[in-house]
């Protein structure tokens, strides 16, 4: 689940509690200040159930203001990746079939998701590949917002010169325009899944 309060005109905080808002349970997460402003941005994984989202002002000394709240369901579990250049390894056979890549509609494979956030007014340039360390016919995609129904920003199945028999995938120069939640997803052709290494650059 992605949350932000950009557009609000006061210093905001966000808290997520287990249970209903009339019977608050344990605090699941708390967010305060993001993107060098006093508004809030965050993402967290929640198990099935009921939760209460509390939007508040930072302190009682502040003047009340107008709240703008954005909530986006991510549509899957995932792991966060940071900006810069990095790699992440895993096994997509331990995932779920949470999405179908737009460039390979025949995919019924299990897939995995890795997410990052972007601030307001920031465009992240994204490059990703599974060319090295991936053992199956892979597909990679970049989506905004919801992992299966969000806009596809990049998708590739089989890149020339990438991996064994050109069956791994790569894309360069995709744009992720903030604010929001973005997914890098490793999928497979047909039902293919297995060990992978996702290389990425998010600038």
KAWOUR-V649552 format. One record per pair of residues at least 24 apart in sequence whose C-alpha atoms are under 6 Angstrom apart, sorted by the first residue. I is the first residue (numbers start at 0). J is the second residue. D is the distance in Angstrom with one decimal. If there is no record, write none. Layout:
# KAWOUR-V649552
i=I j=J d=D
i=I j=J d=D
This chain:
# KAWOUR-V649552
i=0 j=42 d=5.5
i=0 j=43 d=5.5
i=0 j=71 d=5.8
i=0 j=72 d=4.7
i=0 j=73 d=5.2
i=1 j=41 d=6.0
i=1 j=42 d=4.4
i=1 j=70 d=5.6
i=1 j=71 d=5.0
i=2 j=40 d=5.6
i=2 j=41 d=5.4
i=2 j=69 d=5.6
i=2 j=70 d=4.7
i=3 j=39 d=5.3
i=3 j=40 d=4.2
i=3 j=68 d=5.9
i=3 j=69 d=5.2
i=4 j=38 d=5.6
i=4 j=39 d=5.3
i=4 j=67 d=5.3
i=4 j=68 d=4.7
i=5 j=38 d=5.7
i=6 j=67 d=5.5
i=7 j=65 d=5.7
i=7 j=66 d=4.6
i=7 j=67 d=4.9
i=8 j=64 d=5.7
i=8 j=65 d=5.9
i=9 j=64 d=5.5
i=10 j=37 d=4.9
i=10 j=38 d=5.7
i=10 j=56 d=5.8
i=10 j=57 d=5.6
i=11 j=38 d=5.2
i=11 j=55 d=5.7
i=11 j=56 d=4.7
i=11 j=57 d=5.5
i=12 j=54 d=6.0
i=12 j=55 d=5.2
i=12 j=56 d=5.9
i=12 j=57 d=5.8
i=13 j=53 d=5.7
i=13 j=54 d=4.8
i=14 j=52 d=5.9
i=14 j=53 d=5.1
i=15 j=51 d=5.7
i=15 j=52 d=4.6
i=16 j=50 d=5.6
i=16 j=51 d=5.1
i=17 j=50 d=4.6
i=18 j=49 d=5.1
i=18 j=50 d=4.8
i=19 j=50 d=5.7
i=19 j=51 d=5.4
i=20 j=51 d=5.0
i=34 j=118 d=5.8
i=73 j=144 d=6.0
i=73 j=145 d=4.4
i=73 j=146 d=5.8
i=74 j=145 d=5.3
i=74 j=146 d=5.4
i=77 j=112 d=4.8
i=77 j=113 d=5.2
i=78 j=113 d=4.8
i=79 j=113 d=5.5
i=79 j=114 d=4.8
i=79 j=115 d=5.8
i=80 j=114 d=5.9
i=80 j=115 d=5.7
i=82 j=201 d=4.9
i=83 j=200 d=5.4
i=83 j=201 d=5.1
i=83 j=202 d=5.7
i=84 j=199 d=5.7
i=84 j=200 d=4.2
i=85 j=198 d=6.0
i=85 j=199 d=5.6
i=86 j=197 d=5.5
i=86 j=198 d=4.4
i=87 j=196 d=5.7
i=87 j=197 d=5.3
i=88 j=195 d=5.6
i=88 j=196 d=4.3
i=89 j=194 d=5.7
i=89 j=195 d=5.6
i=90 j=193 d=5.1
i=90 j=194 d=4.1
i=90 j=195 d=5.9
i=91 j=192 d=5.4
i=91 j=193 d=5.3
i=92 j=192 d=5.2
i=92 j=193 d=5.3
i=98 j=147 d=4.5
i=102 j=154 d=5.8
i=105 j=189 d=5.5
i=106 j=188 d=5.1
i=106 j=189 d=4.2
i=107 j=189 d=5.4
i=107 j=190 d=5.1
i=108 j=187 d=5.4
i=108 j=190 d=4.0
i=108 j=191 d=5.6
i=110 j=185 d=5.6
i=110 j=186 d=4.5
i=111 j=184 d=5.6
i=111 j=185 d=5.4
i=112 j=183 d=5.9
i=112 j=184 d=4.5
i=113 j=182 d=5.6
i=113 j=183 d=5.1
i=114 j=181 d=5.5
i=114 j=182 d=4.5
i=115 j=181 d=5.5
i=116 j=179 d=5.7
i=116 j=180 d=4.8
i=117 j=177 d=4.6
i=117 j=178 d=5.1
i=117 j=179 d=5.5
i=118 j=177 d=5.0
i=118 j=178 d=4.6
i=119 j=177 d=4.8
i=119 j=178 d=4.3
i=120 j=177 d=5.9
i=121 j=176 d=6.0
i=121 j=177 d=5.3
i=122 j=175 d=5.5
i=122 j=176 d=4.3
i=123 j=174 d=5.7
i=123 j=175 d=5.0
i=123 j=202 d=5.3
i=124 j=172 d=5.7
i=124 j=173 d=5.5
i=124 j=174 d=4.8
i=124 j=201 d=5.7
i=124 j=202 d=5.3
i=125 j=172 d=5.6
i=125 j=173 d=5.0
i=125 j=200 d=5.7
i=125 j=201 d=4.7
i=126 j=170 d=5.7
i=126 j=171 d=4.2
i=126 j=172 d=5.7
i=126 j=199 d=5.5
i=126 j=200 d=5.2
i=127 j=169 d=5.7
i=127 j=170 d=5.6
i=127 j=198 d=5.5
i=127 j=199 d=4.2
i=128 j=168 d=5.6
i=128 j=169 d=4.1
i=128 j=197 d=5.8
i=128 j=198 d=5.3
i=129 j=167 d=5.7
i=129 j=168 d=5.5
i=129 j=196 d=5.7
i=129 j=197 d=5.0
i=130 j=161 d=4.7
i=130 j=162 d=4.4
i=130 j=167 d=5.4
i=132 j=195 d=5.8
i=132 j=196 d=5.2
i=133 j=194 d=5.7
i=133 j=195 d=3.9
i=133 j=196 d=5.6
i=134 j=194 d=5.7
i=135 j=193 d=6.0
i=136 j=166 d=5.0
i=136 j=167 d=5.7
i=136 j=187 d=5.8
i=136 j=188 d=5.8
i=137 j=167 d=5.1
i=137 j=186 d=5.7
i=137 j=187 d=4.3
i=138 j=168 d=5.7
i=138 j=185 d=6.0
i=138 j=186 d=4.9
i=138 j=187 d=5.1
i=139 j=184 d=5.6
i=139 j=185 d=4.8
i=139 j=186 d=5.9
i=140 j=183 d=5.8
i=140 j=184 d=5.3
i=141 j=182 d=5.5
i=141 j=183 d=4.7
i=142 j=181 d=5.7
i=142 j=182 d=5.1
i=143 j=181 d=4.5
i=144 j=180 d=5.1
i=144 j=181 d=5.7
